[in-house]
Amino acid sequence: MIRTLLFLLFAATPALSGPWMRDQGRGFASFATESPITPGSASYSSLYIEYGLRPRLTLGFDGGSDFTGSGSALLFARTPLWNGKHSRLSADLALGAEWYPGFQSPVIRPGLSWGRNYLLRDKSGWMALDATWSWRPKDDTHRPKLEATLGLTVTARSKVMLQSTWEQGNGTRSLSLTPTHVYRFGKNSFLTTAVVLHQSPRPSAFKFGVWYTF
C-alpha cells in the first residue's frame, strides 16, 4: 500500500510544471547541457528554477547560454486561470534579457499553458501544450513558440517523455522532436537523457540533465 501511494505521488504531475503550480514552499531546479552531434557546433547549457510562493503564484528563472557568448535570462510568474477535474490552464509572464556578441536587449515573454493527467492502463501520464510569444523591443523581434509534451510514468523510478517544439524567429522557422528518459536516482533527484532531433540545417544534439525537487 505504501509503495502504491509513493508511486501515485511521483506520477501525479510532471517535474517540469507546464500549467501545474508548485505547492507553496516547494521548489524545482533543472540543469541541462545540449551537445550538437555535428563537430564544431556550440553546446548550450540551461538552468530552470521554480518555487511555489503562494498556492496561486509560482515564481521562477529560465535562462541559458552557449560558448559563443549568446544567451538569455528571464524571471517569470505563473498563475492558474482554470482548474478542471483532469485538466487545467495557466498564464505566465517572463521579463529578462537576451544577448549575443555585440548586442543586448530586454525581453518580454507572455505565455499560456494547458495540461491534463491521464491513465494508460495502470500507468499514469500527462500531456501539456505551452505557447509563448517573445518580444525583443530593441530590434522589434517577435518569436512565437509552441511546445507539445506527452509523458508517461513507466515505474516508480522511470518516466518517458516526447516533446515537439515549433518556433519562429528572424524570418526562419524551426521544428524539433525530443524523446527523453527520466530516471529517479535519489529521493529528490532525477537524471535525464535525451536526443534533440532538429529540422535541417540545425544539427541534432544529445541532451543530458539533472532535476532536483526541494
C-alpha positions in Angstrom: 0.0 0.0 0.0 2.8 2.4 0.9 4.6 1.7 -2.3 1.4 2.3 -4.3 0.9 5.7 -2.6 4.5 6.7 -3.3 4.1 5.7 -6.9 1.0 7.8 -7.3 2.6 10.8 -5.7 5.6 10.5 -8.1 3.3 10.1 -11.1 0.7 12.8 -10.2 2.4 15.7 -12.1 5.4 16.1 -14.3 8.5 17.7 -12.7 8.5 20.4 -15.4 5.3 22.0 -14.5 3.7 23.4 -17.6 0.3 24.6 -16.3 0.8 22.9 -12.9 1.6 25.1 -9.9 4.3 24.4 -7.4 3.0 23.7 -3.9 3.6 26.6 -1.5 7.1 26.4 -0.1 8.2 23.7 -2.6 10.6 24.1 -5.5 12.2 22.5 -8.5 15.5 23.0 -10.3 16.8 21.7 -13.6 20.3 22.0 -15.2 20.9 20.6 -18.7 23.5 20.6 -21.4 22.8 20.1 -25.1 25.7 19.0 -27.2 25.3 19.0 -31.0 26.2 15.8 -32.9 28.0 17.9 -35.6 31.6 18.7 -34.6 32.3 22.5 -34.3 28.7 23.5 -33.3 28.3 25.3 -29.9 26.9 23.4 -26.9 24.1 25.0 -24.9 23.6 24.9 -21.2 20.4 25.9 -19.4 19.1 26.5 -15.9 15.5 26.4 -14.9 14.1 27.0 -11.4 10.6 27.2 -9.9 9.3 28.0 -6.4 5.8 28.0 -5.1 5.5 31.4 -3.3 1.7 31.1 -2.8 -0.9 28.5 -3.7 -1.8 30.6 -6.8 1.6 32.0 -7.6 4.7 30.2 -8.8 7.9 32.2 -9.4 10.9 31.1 -11.5 14.0 31.6 -13.5 14.6 30.4 -17.1 18.0 31.0 -18.7 20.9 29.6 -20.6 23.9 30.3 -22.8 26.3 28.8 -25.3 30.0 29.0 -25.7 29.8 31.7 -28.3 28.6 34.3 -25.8 24.9 34.1 -26.7 22.2 33.6 -24.0 19.2 34.7 -22.1 17.9 35.1 -18.6 14.3 35.6 -17.6 12.3 35.8 -14.4 8.7 34.6 -14.6 5.5 34.4 -12.6 2.7 31.8 -13.2 -0.9 31.8 -12.0 -3.8 29.4 -12.7 -6.7 30.6 -14.9 -8.9 27.4 -14.7 -8.7 24.1 -13.0 -11.0 21.2 -14.1 -11.3 17.6 -12.9 -8.4 16.4 -15.1 -7.1 19.4 -17.0 -6.0 22.9 -16.2 -5.0 26.2 -17.8 -2.4 28.8 -16.5 -0.8 32.0 -17.7 2.7 33.3 -17.1 4.7 36.4 -17.8 8.5 36.5 -18.1 10.8 39.5 -18.1 14.5 39.5 -18.7 17.2 39.9 -21.4 18.7 38.2 -24.4 22.2 38.8 -25.7 24.8 37.8 -28.2 28.2 39.3 -29.0 27.7 43.0 -29.8 24.0 43.0 -28.9 21.8 43.0 -25.8 18.1 43.6 -25.4 15.3 43.4 -22.8 12.7 40.6 -23.5 9.0 40.3 -22.6 7.5 36.8 -22.9 3.8 36.2 -22.1 2.6 32.6 -22.2 -0.3 30.2 -21.8 -0.1 26.6 -20.7 -2.7 23.8 -20.9 -2.3 20.3 -19.5 -4.1 17.3 -18.2 -3.3 13.9 -16.5 -4.4 10.6 -18.0 -4.2 6.9 -17.3 -2.9 4.3 -19.8 -4.0 1.0 -18.3 -2.3 1.1 -14.9 0.3 3.8 -15.9 -0.1 7.5 -15.1 0.8 10.1 -17.6 0.4 13.7 -18.6 0.1 15.9 -21.7 0.8 19.6 -22.0 0.6 22.4 -24.6 2.7 25.5 -23.9 2.5 28.7 -26.1 4.7 31.7 -25.7 5.4 34.9 -27.6 8.7 36.6 -27.0 9.2 40.3 -27.9 12.7 41.9 -28.1 11.9 45.6 -28.2 15.5 46.8 -29.1 15.2 45.3 -32.6 11.4 44.6 -32.6 11.9 40.9 -32.9 8.9 38.7 -32.3 9.3 35.0 -31.7 6.3 32.7 -31.2 6.9 29.2 -29.8 4.6 26.2 -29.4 5.6 23.2 -27.4 3.6 19.9 -27.0 4.6 17.3 -24.4 3.4 13.8 -23.8 4.7 12.0 -20.7 4.2 8.6 -19.1 5.4 7.2 -15.7 6.7 3.7 -16.5 7.8 2.7 -13.0 8.2 4.4 -9.6 11.7 5.4 -10.8 11.3 5.9 -14.5 9.4 8.3 -16.8 9.5 8.8 -20.6 8.6 12.0 -22.5 8.1 13.0 -26.1 8.3 16.7 -26.8 7.7 18.5 -30.1 8.7 22.2 -30.4 7.9 24.7 -33.1 9.3 28.3 -33.1 9.8 31.2 -35.4 12.3 34.0 -35.3 14.3 36.3 -37.6 12.3 35.1 -40.6 13.1 31.4 -40.1 11.0 28.5 -38.7 12.4 25.5 -36.8 10.9 22.2 -35.6 12.3 19.7 -33.2 11.4 16.4 -31.6 12.9 15.3 -28.3 12.4 11.8 -26.8 13.6 11.8 -23.2 14.1 9.3 -20.4 13.9 10.4 -16.8 15.4 8.2 -14.1 14.9 8.9 -10.4 18.2 8.1 -8.6 17.5 9.6 -5.2 14.7 10.8 -3.0 14.5 14.2 -4.8 17.0 13.7 -7.7 16.4 12.8 -11.3 18.8 12.1 -14.3 17.5 13.0 -17.8 18.9 11.7 -21.1 17.5 12.8 -24.5 18.1 13.2 -28.2 17.1 16.5 -29.7 16.2 15.9 -33.4 16.3 19.3 -35.1 14.9 20.1 -38.5 17.8 20.6 -41.0 20.0 22.5 -41.3 20.3 22.9 -37.5 22.3 19.9 -36.1 20.6 17.4 -33.8 22.1 17.0 -30.3 22.4 14.9 -27.3 21.0 16.4 -24.1 21.8 15.4 -20.5 20.4 17.0 -17.4 19.7 16.7 -13.7 16.4 17.6 -11.9 16.1 18.3 -8.2 12.9 18.9 -6.2 13.1 20.7 -2.8 
